[in-house]
Amino acid sequence: MTDGPTRQAPLMPRWRLIALALYPVLVYVSLYLGRPELRSLCLPLLALLFLPLLPGMVGRTILMGAALALAGLALFAPSLALWPPGVIFVGLGIWFACTLRAGTTPVIERFANLVHANNGTAAPDHAGRWLRGWTLAWAIVLAAIGGVALWLAADDRAQAWLLWVVIAAPLLMLATLWLELLLRRRVFPEDDHPGLIRFLLDVVRIQPHHFAR
């Protein structure tokens, strides 16, 4: 055990941020040029983002192989390239909901514990029901975002999909974070609450592997 504060987790690596940004850029370029088959490049690019999350070469090889196979199909059915974000959002919503089962720590409670550990503070003992309720709220928000994205992808409405995934979805998540922060200040006025910027930095410092069991 260390005496000082726990070292803060680093932000997402720059190369992953660039790869993530290139996904909607490729979709936009395909729209601008009238070449929907260019969207197929999005699938192996997206696979690159998830490769570090898999522990062994076998899983990484299968993932990249599946991405390349889907990219080949997307040359003839470009709407396939629009499906992954919706699937990811819905999958996250389901995962959040599954952590509400008895004997399982809700995702938002795990997140709060990680944030407090990174900041060298202790999570309050009285926030259990609050964290559980916000896990459910996030499950609904994420599933709704994913559902709309899947609907637009299935209808091959690439322009509307781009606006939804790139603009509307981040704004909805930011609004949900801000609402939680504002309400938490009212419900627990005696606790120490960060400002919005500090809160957002705490959010982006949490990486997927931190939730591994």
Secondary structure, 3 states (H helix, E strand, C coil): CCCCCCCCCCCCCHHHHHHHHHHHHHHHHHHHHCCHHHHHHHHHHHHHHHHHHCCCHHHHHHHHHHHHHHHHHHCCCHHHHHHHHHHHHHHHHHHHHHCCCCCCCCHHHHHHHHHHHHHCCCCCHHHHHHHHHHHHHHHHHHHHHHHHHHHHHHCCCHHHHHHHHHHHHHHHHHHHHHHHHHHHHHHCCCCCCCCHHHHHHHHHHCCHHHHCC
